[in-house]
Amino acid sequence: MDEAPGREADLARALAAHDRWRSRGVFNLLPSENALSPTARRYLSSDLAGRYTLPGEVEFGGEKISNSYGGTKFADQVEAIANGSAARLFHGRFATTRPLSGHVAAMAALAPLLPRGSKILAIPPTQGGYDGYAPGFLPALFGWNVRPLPASGPGHLVVLEEALEEIRRERPNAVLLGQSFFLFPYPLKEIAEEAHRLGSLVLYDASHVLGLIAGGEFQDPLREGADVLYGSTHKSLPGPQGGLIVSDREELFRQIDLSMTWRVLDNAHWNRIASLGQTLLELERFGPEYARTIVGNSQALGKALVEKGLPVIQGPDGFSRSHQLLLDRDVLRARHSVGPGELSLRWERSRLLTDRVGRLGTAEVARLGLTPEMMPRLADLLVRSGLAKERLAKEVASWRKEFRNLRFV
Ligand SMILES: Cc1ncc(COP(=O)(O)O)c(C=O)c1O
């Protein structure tokens, strides 16, 4: 018996249920995720989803050809528009939107610039750094010697004097900035000056904070001295899952661009690039207000949570200058005998989604229309469902209904 139609119906049901739940039924506080604008989401299902293009002259069988594929004249326009918007938003002359994710962007940006045996300084995962830069992962694949760039305290802050000391001691080929637990901007200008003086590159993984940078918040890495900026396009930047790379240094970008074809990538999912282009163009219009709202939400939510008894890390400049708050795990366990994993499960039962490692994100709720004035109400729901174990699914669902249309689109 042919069971395929039944399975197709199961698939359709599961997908529809997921879409209903995640697009309308919850408040999403995962800092690694975001909601696409309706237009950007629609572009993902464009005909481009099944097409190729590879602009660039190649020789094939004695003939010079300008693209290995036919039918690409509009696809190439789409890509050029997306790249142009990325270059404008992040203040570099050269940009590519081809990387399929933040991790792929890291490979494509770093591999051509750092030959085997290169020494890199990167923040360790135990101090908020990205796992991919730990010795067993990308460094093992590409033969890099990775040394720790310190980030201090429970907020994983990069302190200028400590960073400079390490750069002077290690004299690395590259200083790699960027974190997965990322609250405050870096003293980048001073770090870059010293790194450059000692002949080191400065590479900035903005996966988490790309949307804030696009909106003129957080920091402006290329203008503050980073040689290359790259990252994911779907965390604080509210685009489709993917990556981008921007630089103002032509000689570096040329090498990186070579890795786009037949090294790290071949096809680049041009429907995704169309969707990302739309997201970037929307940020050119609405980015500053969007980014300001996110940071305002972080500060207000941190304050309200602490007032209600949930411990949140504080830094020198308030709770956060980003789209993230970090729970103080030690205090949480000591005071409430609970860890972030169990807390996250309790929240999920009340339709409040977070990760299981103690981060709260304020980007997606900003897109839904939540503003700093509403953060005390959100904090109240988090504290009641998380610490007092109240089941608030109905109350949350009813509040969620008030936010039907995304803002900043
Ligand atoms: C700092 C940082 N870089 C890179 C990545 C990888 O991003 P992606 O999942 O887009 O590959 C992450 C993922 O969380 C990250 O936090």
The ligand as a MOL file (V3000), in Angstrom:
LIG
                    3D

  0  0  0     0  0            999 V3000
M  V30 BEGIN CTAB
M  V30 COUNTS 16 16 0 0 0
M  V30 BEGIN ATOM
M  V30 1 C 29.6180 34.1500 17.7820 0
M  V30 2 C 29.0390 33.1340 16.8500 0
M  V30 3 N 29.6530 32.9180 15.6600 0
M  V30 4 C 29.1770 32.0250 14.7810 0
M  V30 5 C 28.0310 31.3010 15.0440 0
M  V30 6 C 27.5410 30.3040 14.0260 0
M  V30 7 O 26.3860 30.7960 13.4340 0
M  V30 8 P 25.4630 29.9330 12.4670 0
M  V30 9 O 24.5710 29.1410 13.3280 0
M  V30 10 O 24.7780 30.9730 11.6500 0
M  V30 11 O 26.3530 29.0890 11.6230 0
M  V30 12 C 27.3760 31.4720 16.2660 0
M  V30 13 C 26.1760 30.6690 16.5500 0
M  V30 14 O 25.5180 30.7470 17.5040 0
M  V30 15 C 27.8840 32.4200 17.1810 0
M  V30 16 O 27.2990 32.6180 18.3790 0
M  V30 END ATOM
M  V30 BEGIN BOND
M  V30 1 1 1 2
M  V30 2 1 2 3
M  V30 3 2 2 15
M  V30 4 2 3 4
M  V30 5 1 4 5
M  V30 6 1 5 6
M  V30 7 2 5 12
M  V30 8 1 6 7
M  V30 9 1 7 8
M  V30 10 2 8 9
M  V30 11 1 8 10
M  V30 12 1 8 11
M  V30 13 1 12 13
M  V30 14 1 12 15
M  V30 15 2 13 14
M  V30 16 1 15 16
M  V30 END BOND
M  V30 END CTAB
M  END
